[in-house]
Amino acid sequence: MTTLAPEATHPSSKDGWFSACENWMDRRGKGAWIAAMILGFIFFWPLGLALLFYMIWSDRMFSKSHSCSRSKSFYRRDASSGNAAFDAYKADTLRRLEEEQQQFEAFMDRLRAAKDQSEFDEFMKDRNRKTEDGPAQAEA
């Protein structure tokens, strides 16, 4: 008969009770978190509010479950769908979108530069006007 180390028999001894509870809830999914939050509101409303804030802060409220991880791989560039025609279409579309994004960013840079230049020209015009008007008012 083998004996287990204390850390293996009781996970909270290593991680702490909070981590053990968090891991236990995570294994049961988002529904367990929502049920705990509702029960927290029913029995002691600050506990429910604390759970709600924690779920939002830790991104448990709006994150997808692990069952949706397969759909995320669709958007990766290196992931193959198994269909060569579709993969070529996807690669071409992504390349075209990247080019459009680069062109748009270049356009925005030119637009910002033109705006900065016009603001600077206006500033210099106002400054020159004030320096020209300043000595004339002093002489009068």
C-alpha positions in Angstrom: 0.0 0.0 0.0 1.4 3.4 -1.0 0.9 6.6 0.9 0.3 9.9 -0.8 2.0 13.1 0.1 -0.1 15.6 2.0 -0.1 17.9 -1.0 -1.7 15.3 -3.2 -4.5 14.4 -0.7 -5.5 18.0 0.1 -5.0 20.5 -2.7 -5.8 23.5 -0.4 -2.8 22.8 1.8 -0.5 23.9 -1.1 -2.6 26.5 -2.9 -4.7 27.9 -0.1 -8.4 27.6 0.4 -9.3 30.4 -2.1 -7.4 28.8 -5.0 -8.9 25.4 -4.1 -12.4 26.9 -4.3 -11.6 28.7 -7.5 -10.3 25.6 -9.1 -13.3 23.6 -7.9 -15.7 26.1 -9.4 -13.7 26.4 -12.7 -14.0 22.6 -13.1 -17.8 22.9 -12.9 -18.0 25.7 -15.4 -19.6 29.1 -15.7 -23.0 27.8 -14.4 -21.4 27.0 -11.0 -20.1 30.6 -10.8 -23.5 32.0 -11.6 -25.2 29.7 -9.2 -22.8 30.7 -6.4 -23.3 34.4 -7.2 -27.1 34.0 -7.1 -26.9 32.1 -3.8 -24.6 34.8 -2.5 -27.2 37.5 -3.3 -30.0 35.4 -1.7 -28.1 34.7 1.6 -25.8 37.7 2.0 -26.0 40.3 -0.7 -22.4 41.6 -0.3 -21.1 38.1 -1.0 -23.1 38.0 -4.2 -21.9 41.4 -5.2 -18.3 40.4 -4.5 -18.6 37.3 -6.6 -20.1 39.4 -9.5 -17.2 41.8 -9.3 -14.7 39.0 -9.2 -16.3 37.2 -12.2 -16.1 40.4 -14.2 -12.6 41.3 -13.0 -11.2 37.8 -13.7 -13.0 37.6 -17.1 -15.1 34.6 -16.1 -18.3 36.4 -16.9 -17.7 37.1 -20.6 -15.2 34.5 -21.6 -16.1 31.5 -23.7 -16.0 28.1 -22.2 -13.4 25.6 -23.1 -15.8 23.9 -25.5 -15.5 26.8 -27.9 -11.7 26.6 -28.2 -12.0 24.8 -31.5 -13.8 27.7 -33.1 -11.0 30.0 -32.1 -8.5 28.0 -34.1 -10.4 28.9 -37.3 -9.1 32.4 -37.2 -5.4 31.4 -36.8 -3.5 31.9 -40.0 -1.5 28.7 -39.7 -4.5 26.5 -39.0 -5.6 24.3 -41.9 -9.2 23.5 -42.5 -8.3 20.4 -44.6 -9.7 22.0 -47.8 -6.9 23.4 -50.0 -9.2 25.7 -52.0 -10.6 27.2 -48.8 -7.2 27.6 -47.3 -5.9 29.4 -50.4 -9.0 31.7 -50.3 -8.5 32.4 -46.6 -4.8 33.2 -47.1 -5.5 35.5 -50.0 -8.3 37.3 -48.0 -6.1 37.7 -45.0 -3.3 39.1 -47.1 -5.6 41.5 -48.8 -7.0 42.7 -45.5 -3.5 43.2 -44.1 -2.7 45.3 -47.1 -5.9 47.4 -46.7 -5.1 47.9 -43.0 -1.5 49.1 -43.9 -2.9 51.5 -46.5 -5.5 52.8 -44.0 -2.9 53.3 -41.3 -0.7 55.1 -43.8 -3.7 57.3 -44.8 -4.4 58.1 -41.1 -0.7 59.0 -40.6 -0.8 61.4 -43.5 -4.1 62.8 -42.2 -2.7 63.4 -38.8 0.5 65.0 -40.2 -1.6 67.3 -42.4 -3.7 68.3 -39.4 -0.6 68.9 -37.3 0.9 71.0 -40.0 -2.2 73.1 -40.4 -2.4 73.6 -36.6 1.2 74.6 -36.5 0.8 77.0 -39.5 -2.1 78.6 -37.7 -0.1 79.0 -34.5 2.8 80.5 -36.4 0.5 82.9 -38.2 -1.1 84.0 -34.9 2.3 84.4 -33.3 3.7 86.5 -36.1 0.5 88.6 -36.1 0.9 89.2 -32.3 4.6 90.1 -32.7 3.9 92.5 -35.5 1.0 94.1 -33.6 2.9 94.3 -30.3 5.6 96.9 -31.4 3.0 99.0 -33.3 0.9 99.3 -30.2 3.9 100.2 -28.0 4.9 103.0 -30.3 1.4 104.6 -30.4 
